[in-house]
Amino acid sequence: MSALTSIGLPVALGIIMFGLGLSLTVGDFGRVLKQPKAVIVALLCQLILLPVICFGLVLAFQLPPVLAVGMMMLAASPGGTTANLYSHLFRGDVALNISLTAVNSVIAVVTLPVITNLAILYFNPFDDQLGLQWSKTLEVFAIVLLPVALGMIVRRFWPGFAKAMDKPVRIASVIILVIVIGGAVVQNWALLVENFGRLSLITIMFCLISLTIGYLVPRVIKVGKRQAIASSFEIGIHNATLAIVIAQTVLGSVELSLPAAVYGVLMFFIAFGFGFLIRDRARVAPASEVTAPGSARPS
């Protein structure tokens, strides 16, 4: 493994999570209590329903053990911060997205290692590893939560600095991430090309299912349309970068990161098209459905 991936990927993710922290306050966690139905439904879909569906897809597609575990790790990853942007573009409840991302990032410290270990136990891709052991779980904690906590502390005590740094940090994180992932793609081009055809269909299906579940399940139980849009993007846009970092730097397997890498490219295009579909549906819906009581005003 090159220094580009072993050092660059965690640094890139750390900057992204720090940027997330700069946009969070304790109130974002407290807001969960104001919209309990929308939050609980979204979390149940993401933490329970999606891993079960992903497991079924993996068995149906008969993926090799390493790629199967990689898909399950992707399914266990929390929503990505890009979900907030998509929610804003397509008239979702961005405040709900921010709360879900915050809560999901905390919960993922537990659920991601658990689901990954269960997948490793079932598919047995490694002969010499037992998976994410306690010391490695602490690495996941450090990768996910510490930068977020640091960003929140900066915002709490230096709000002016946090506001000024928000855009530069976002731009820097994107630039660094593109450079690092671009370098990783070049280094592992043959491996990626070899598996792209095998992974493209299952990742497209999983993305479409994730987005659809995130939208339809809340609507079925009478959650407001703007909250359903937010839920759809939160569930459909996984933090593929987190899955890649854990696969390559914590578990030391490039092949394990391939499902997340393929998903990370395709999900943006799929989510964009899906956004137009549900936004158009929102336009013809009654105004009373578009904004539910207690939802945030459009940005």
HELIX and SHEET records of a PDB file:
HELIX    1   1 ALA A    3  ALA A    3  1                                   1    
HELIX    2   2 LEU A    4  GLY A    8  3                                   5    
HELIX    3   3 LEU A    9  LEU A   22  1                                  14    
HELIX    4   4 VAL A   26  GLY A   30  1                                   5    
HELIX    5   5 ARG A   31  LYS A   34  5                                   4    
HELIX    6   6 PRO A   36  LEU A   44  1                                   9    
HELIX    7   7 CYS A   45  LEU A   49  3                                   5    
HELIX    8   8 LEU A   50  PHE A   61  1                                  12    
HELIX    9   9 PRO A   65  ALA A   76  1                                  12    
HELIX   10  10 THR A   82  LEU A   89  1                                   8    
HELIX   11  11 VAL A   94  PHE A  123  1                                  30    
HELIX   12  12 TRP A  134  PHE A  157  1                                  24    
HELIX   13  13 PRO A  159  GLN A  187  1                                  29    
HELIX   14  14 TRP A  189  VAL A  220  1                                  32    
HELIX   15  15 LYS A  225  GLY A  236  1                                  12    
HELIX   16  16 ALA A  240  VAL A  245  1                                   6    
HELIX   17  17 ILE A  246  VAL A  250  3                                   5    
HELIX   18  18 GLU A  255  SER A  257  5                                   3    
HELIX   19  19 LEU A  258  VAL A  284  1                                  27    
HELIX   20  20 ALA A  287  VAL A  290  1                                   4    
END                                                                             
